[in-house]
Amino acid sequence: MSVLNKGGAQKLIAMMDNKIKEIQEQAIWAVGNIAGDCVKIRDKMINYKSLDKINFYLRTTERQSLIKTCVWSLSNFCRGKPAPPFELFAPVY
């Protein structure tokens, strides 16, 4: 919650577009890790449109390491009750 309260979540989400592969993957991992902490934080991360970026990279990359990181991150967004709306994950299919 401290990261969110200080504006860190938006900065991490912006770093998901970094041209350096390692930074991009670490940012996606961090966003998923934060989203997995609790439903309240997960929902805030969803409102910040972080899932849109993760879904985009999952659909467009061929890098296996990025695919793995995106899938792991998405799995953290699925934690907790109530579950987020399925429509948020439908673009992956």
Protein Blocks (a to p, Z undefined) as FASTA:
>chain_A
ZZmmnommmmmmmmmmpfblklmmmmmmmmmmmmmmpmklmmmmmmnommmmmmmmmmmp
cbfklmmmmmmmmmmmmgcjddddfklmmmmZZ
